[in-house]
Amino acid sequence: MSVAIHDGHILDILPSEVAKTKYSAKQAIQLDEHVLMPGLINLHTHAAMTLMRGLADDLALMAWLQSHIWPAEKELVSERFVHDGTLLAAAEMLKGGTTCFNDMYFFPQAAAEAALKAGIRANLGLVVLEFPSPYANDADDYLKKGLDARDQWRGQALISSSLAPHAPYTIEDRTFEKVITYAEQLGLGIHTHLHETQAEIEQSLAQHGRRPMQRFYDLGLLGPNLVAAHCVHLQEDEMAMLAQHGCHVAHCPASNLKLASGIAPVVQLDRHGVNIGIGTDGAASNNRLDMFAEMRLAALLAKGASGDASAISAQAALKMATINAAKALGLDEKIGSIEIGKAADLIAVRIGSPETMPCFDPVSHLVYVSGREHVTHTWVSGDLRYQKSDGSEGVYADIEPAELKSIHAVWQPKLSAYK
């Protein structure tokens, strides 16, 4: 079979012999040992935090944040930090077959510039916090700066945005209410952390007399524009609330395990009909932006936790990393599957090497066998952004390896003090 691409979109899907007679191609790429699949969509990450990869490992979430990450951010986060970290993340993601990521971090305009340079699609969260940072002073300042940044990239086809109030434990009710108003007026999604740890729930009970999910319900935050990251500690009624309101969950299995946050009840969420996508979280807490590894882990964890070997099949895991995530971002009419008229966000995965043979079911292979090292081509909107041949390191369209090495050389010495 062949896929014909024109002006960044999928023009046709047809037998190769028919394609040769129907179309005159400027360029034809023949991939005899490959699976062509939709680009992977990372539904939750903090791309710039790639600069903090391995900075303070083997700690619980709040100790990790309060003693290491937040102090480092207070001193070092800047436009250059975000640009450099996001560019490094984009290179890793393109190399691993990720064509779109849903981000949440400071200085979103710098992140947009890096994403555009790399040629990767990005939904950039306009982060909101109550406390000051090098980026903004208070919640109103975060909102203003985020919306001003959004105005600057509104004409960019690869960049979209959402409002990103950080978490229930860092945002006051009045700020959530402002976020809801802006989201409704501007037609934006809301991207937040929710029910990530048991400590978060206990804090909410102490301060608000309610679990975070109930607080979200009372405030009117639950709806089809909400992407809630993690959702590890949920009761049955809370899963039903997510389903009833059409909310989306960004499942981050590796990060949840590494921070000992727990295992999200994805089997139960799936049974309730909640749309589930997959995210890596940031490389600071994962420590990799590897969507192939996340797909495999998501499927295996679901089976082990539920005692049901049929839970979260390979096909279901692949959908979580593609069309489900696209739906969560409101982009399922544009990306997430190989269909005529959609953007040509595609990747080629080689299954001709010894460790991938034999292959009885390509979908099963993509989830349980293949890794990001088997990605040979990554296209975003029809443009080839990354390519490698056998044994090569790979070549980016607009990122120089020397630039990536210089980013590491600049920031690692500065961050070492926060280990």
C-alpha positions in Angstrom: 0.0 0.0 0.0 1.0 3.6 -0.6 0.2 6.9 1.1 0.1 9.9 -1.2 0.8 13.3 0.5 0.2 16.8 -0.9 0.5 20.1 0.9 1.1 18.4 4.2 -2.0 16.3 4.1 -2.9 12.7 3.2 -4.2 12.9 -0.3 -4.8 9.2 -0.9 -4.3 5.7 0.4 -4.1 3.1 -2.3 -2.3 0.0 -3.7 1.3 0.9 -4.7 0.8 -0.3 -8.3 -2.3 2.0 -8.6 -0.4 4.9 -7.0 2.3 4.7 -9.7 -0.1 5.1 -12.5 -2.4 7.7 -10.7 0.2 10.1 -9.3 3.4 11.7 -10.5 5.4 12.0 -7.3 8.2 14.6 -6.7 9.7 12.1 -4.2 8.9 8.5 -3.5 10.1 6.7 -0.4 9.9 2.9 -0.5 9.9 1.1 2.9 9.8 -2.6 2.4 10.6 -3.7 6.0 8.5 -1.1 7.8 5.2 -0.3 9.4 3.8 3.1 8.6 1.8 4.4 11.5 0.4 7.7 12.9 2.9 9.8 14.8 2.8 9.3 18.6 1.2 12.0 20.7 2.7 12.7 24.2 -0.4 13.8 26.1 1.5 15.2 29.2 5.0 16.5 29.5 7.1 19.4 30.7 9.5 19.6 27.8 12.0 22.1 29.1 12.6 20.0 32.2 14.6 17.7 30.0 17.5 19.8 31.2 16.9 18.3 34.7 17.0 14.7 33.5 18.4 12.6 36.5 18.9 15.7 38.6 17.4 14.2 41.8 16.3 10.6 41.4 14.7 8.2 43.8 12.6 10.7 45.8 8.9 11.0 46.4 7.1 13.7 44.5 6.8 16.5 47.1 10.4 16.0 48.4 11.6 16.0 44.8 9.7 19.2 44.0 10.3 21.2 47.2 14.0 20.4 47.8 15.3 20.2 44.3 13.1 21.1 41.3 11.5 24.3 42.6 14.7 25.7 44.0 16.5 25.1 40.7 13.6 26.6 38.7 13.6 29.7 41.0 17.2 30.4 40.2 17.7 29.2 36.6 14.4 29.2 34.6 14.5 31.8 31.8 13.5 32.1 28.2 16.8 30.6 27.1 16.4 27.7 29.6 12.9 26.9 28.2 14.0 27.3 24.6 17.1 25.0 25.1 15.3 22.4 27.1 12.3 22.3 24.8 14.6 21.9 21.7 16.5 19.1 23.4 13.1 17.4 24.2 11.8 17.9 20.7 14.9 16.2 19.3 14.4 13.2 21.6 10.7 13.0 20.7 11.1 13.3 17.0 13.8 10.6 17.1 11.5 8.3 19.0 8.5 8.8 16.7 6.6 11.5 18.7 5.1 14.1 16.4 3.0 16.1 18.9 3.3 16.9 22.6 1.0 18.5 25.2 3.2 20.7 27.3 2.9 22.7 30.6 5.7 25.0 31.6 7.0 28.6 32.0 7.8 31.0 29.1 5.5 29.3 26.5 6.7 31.6 23.8 10.2 30.3 24.1 8.8 26.8 23.9 6.9 27.7 20.8 10.0 29.0 19.1 11.9 25.8 19.9 9.1 23.6 18.7 8.8 25.5 15.4 12.5 25.3 14.9 12.4 21.5 15.4 9.2 21.2 13.3 7.2 19.3 15.9 3.5 19.9 16.6 2.8 21.2 20.1 -0.1 22.1 22.3 1.5 24.5 24.8 -0.1 24.9 28.2 -0.2 28.4 29.5 0.9 27.5 33.0 -0.8 29.2 36.0 0.4 29.2 39.6 -0.3 31.3 42.7 3.3 31.8 43.8 6.0 33.9 42.0 8.6 32.5 39.6 11.1 34.0 37.2 8.3 34.0 34.7 5.4 35.7 36.5 4.4 37.2 39.9 1.0 35.9 40.6 -1.9 34.1 39.0 -3.2 37.1 37.1 0.3 37.8 35.8 0.6 34.1 34.6 -2.7 34.4 32.8 -1.9 37.7 31.1 1.6 36.5 30.0 0.3 33.2 28.8 -2.5 34.7 26.7 -0.2 37.4 25.3 2.1 34.6 24.2 -0.8 32.8 22.6 -1.6 35.8 20.5 1.9 35.7 19.1 1.6 32.2 17.6 -2.0 32.0 16.7 -1.1 31.9 13.0 1.2 28.9 13.4 -0.3 25.7 12.1 1.8 23.5 14.3 1.1 25.3 17.6 -2.0 25.3 19.6 -2.6 26.1 23.3 -4.5 25.4 26.4 -4.8 26.9 29.9 -2.7 25.0 32.4 -3.5 25.6 36.1 -0.8 23.5 37.7 -2.7 21.4 40.3 -5.4 21.6 42.9 -2.8 22.1 45.7 -1.2 25.1 43.9 -4.3 26.9 42.7 -7.0 28.8 44.6 -10.7 28.6 43.8 -10.9 32.2 42.4 -8.1 31.4 39.9 -9.8 28.2 38.8 -12.9 30.3 38.2 -10.9 32.7 36.0 -9.4 29.8 34.1 -12.9 28.4 33.4 -14.1 31.8 32.1 -11.1 32.3 29.8 -11.4 28.7 28.5 -15.1 29.2 27.7 -14.6 32.6 26.1 -11.6 31.5 24.0 -12.5 27.9 23.3 -9.4 26.6 25.0 -8.7 23.3 26.7 -7.6 23.0 30.4 -4.6 20.9 31.2 -3.8 20.1 34.9 -2.5 17.5 37.3 -5.2 15.7 39.3 -5.2 13.0 42.0 -1.5 12.3 41.4 -0.7 11.3 45.0 -2.5 10.4 48.2 -0.9 13.4 49.9 -2.6 15.7 47.5 -6.0 14.2 48.5 -5.3 14.5 52.2 -4.2 18.1 51.8 -7.4 18.9 49.9 -9.6 17.3 52.6 -7.8 19.3 55.3 -8.0 22.6 53.4 -11.2 22.4 51.5 -13.1 19.6 53.2 -13.4 17.8 49.9 -11.4 15.5 47.6 -9.9 17.4 44.6 -12.3 15.8 42.2 -15.3 17.0 44.1 -13.8 20.4 44.3 -13.3 20.4 40.5 -17.0 19.3 40.1 -18.2 22.0 42.4 -16.2 24.7 40.6 -17.4 23.5 37.2 -14.0 22.4 35.9 -15.1 19.0 34.7 -15.9 18.9 31.1 -14.8 17.7 27.6 -12.1 20.3 27.5 -10.3 19.0 30.6 -7.1 16.9 30.3 -6.3 15.6 33.8 -2.8 14.2 34.1 -2.1 11.1 36.3 -5.5 10.4 38.1 -3.8 7.7 40.1 -6.0 7.7 43.3 -9.6 7.5 42.2 -12.8 6.1 43.6 -15.5 4.5 41.5 -17.8 7.5 41.7 -14.9 9.8 40.6 -14.3 7.7 37.6 -18.0 7.9 36.8 -17.8 11.7 37.1 -14.9 11.9 34.6 -16.9 9.7 32.2 -20.1 11.6 32.6 -18.5 14.9 31.9 -16.4 13.7 29.0 -13.1 14.4 30.6 -9.8 13.0 29.4 -7.0 11.3 31.4 -3.3 11.5 30.5 -1.9 8.3 31.9 1.8 8.5 32.8 2.8 5.1 34.0 6.6 5.4 34.2 6.6 8.7 36.1 3.9 7.4 38.5 6.0 4.4 39.3 9.3 6.2 39.6 7.9 8.8 42.1 6.0 6.0 43.9 2.8 7.8 43.3 0.9 4.6 42.5 -0.7 2.8 39.6 -3.6 4.5 37.8 -6.8 2.4 37.5 -6.8 2.5 33.7 -8.8 -0.7 33.4 -11.6 0.7 35.5 -11.4 4.1 33.8 -11.6 2.3 30.4 -14.7 0.3 31.6 -16.3 3.6 32.6 -15.7 4.9 29.1 -13.2 7.6 30.0 -10.9 8.6 27.1 -7.4 7.8 28.1 -4.2 9.0 26.4 -0.6 8.4 27.3 2.1 10.8 28.5 5.7 10.6 29.6 5.6 13.5 32.1 8.8 15.4 32.1 12.2 13.8 31.6 13.1 15.0 35.1 10.7 12.4 36.6 10.7 9.7 34.0 13.7 10.0 32.9 13.0 9.7 29.1 10.4 10.9 26.6 9.9 7.4 25.1 6.4 6.8 24.0 7.1 3.3 22.8 8.2 2.4 26.4 5.1 4.1 27.8 2.8 2.1 25.5 4.3 -1.2 26.5 4.3 -0.3 30.2 0.7 0.9 30.1 -0.5 -2.3 28.7 1.6 -4.6 31.0 0.7 -2.6 34.2 -3.0 -2.8 33.4 -2.7 -6.6 33.0 -0.7 -7.1 36.2 -2.8 -4.7 38.3 -6.1 -6.2 37.2 -5.1 -9.9 36.9 -6.7 -9.9 33.5 -4.4 -10.7 30.6 -6.9 -9.3 28.1 -7.0 -5.9 29.8 -5.7 -3.0 27.7 -4.8 -4.8 24.5 -2.0 -3.8 22.2 -4.5 -2.1 20.0 -6.0 -0.2 22.9 -2.5 1.0 24.0 -1.7 2.1 20.5 -5.0 4.1 20.4 -4.1 5.7 23.7 -0.8 7.0 22.2 -2.4 8.2 19.0 -6.1 8.9 18.3 -7.2 9.0 22.0 -4.6 11.6 22.7 -5.6 13.6 19.6 -9.2 13.5 20.8 -8.2 14.8 24.2 -6.5 17.8 22.5 -9.4 18.4 20.2 -7.2 17.6 17.3 -8.7 14.2 16.2 -10.1 15.7 13.0 -6.5 16.6 12.1 -4.1 14.0 13.5 -4.0 10.7 15.3 -4.8 8.3 12.5 -3.9 7.7 8.8 -6.9 9.0 6.9 -7.5 10.9 3.8 -7.6 14.6 4.5 -5.7 14.5 7.8 -2.3 16.0 8.4 0.6 13.7 7.4 2.0 13.3 10.9 3.5 9.8 10.3 6.4 7.6 11.4 8.0 4.6 9.8 9.1 1.8 12.2 11.4 -0.9 10.8 10.5 -4.5 11.7 13.2 -6.2 9.6 15.9 -6.5 12.2 16.6 -9.8 14.0 15.1 -8.7 17.4 11.8 -7.9 15.6 11.3 -11.1 13.6 9.1 -13.0 13.1 6.1 -10.7 13.0 2.6 -12.2 13.1 0.7 -9.0 14.2 2.1 -5.5 13.4 0.0 -3.8 16.1 1.2 -6.2 18.7 4.8 -5.7 17.5 4.5 -2.0 17.8 3.5 -2.2 21.4 5.3 -5.2 22.8 8.4 -5.6 20.5 9.4 -2.4 18.8 11.2 0.5 20.5 12.0 4.0 19.6 15.3 2.8 18.2 13.4 1.2 15.3 11.9 4.5 14.1 13.6 5.5 10.8 11.4 8.3 9.5 9.3 11.0 11.3 7.1 13.3 9.3 5.2 16.3 10.7 2.6 17.8 8.4 4.3 16.0 5.5 7.7 17.4 6.2 10.5 14.8 7.0 11.8 16.0 10.3 14.0 13.1 11.2 15.6 10.2 9.3 18.1 7.5 9.9 19.5 4.6 7.9 20.9 1.3 9.3 23.6 2.0 11.9 23.4 5.8 11.6 22.8 8.2 14.4 20.1 9.9 12.4 19.7 13.4 10.8 17.3 16.1 11.8 15.9 18.5 9.2 16.7 21.7 11.2 18.5 20.7 14.4 22.3 20.4 14.5 23.9 17.8 16.8 26.5 20.4 17.8 23.7 22.7 19.1 22.3 19.9 21.2 25.7 19.2 22.7 26.2 22.9 23.5 22.9 23.0 25.3 24.1 20.2 27.6 27.5 21.9 28.1 25.8 25.2 29.2 23.2 23.9 31.6 24.6 20.8 33.3 27.2 22.7 35.4 24.6 25.2 36.5 22.1 22.5 37.5 24.6 20.3 39.3 24.2 22.4 42.5 20.7 21.1 42.9 21.3 17.4 42.9 
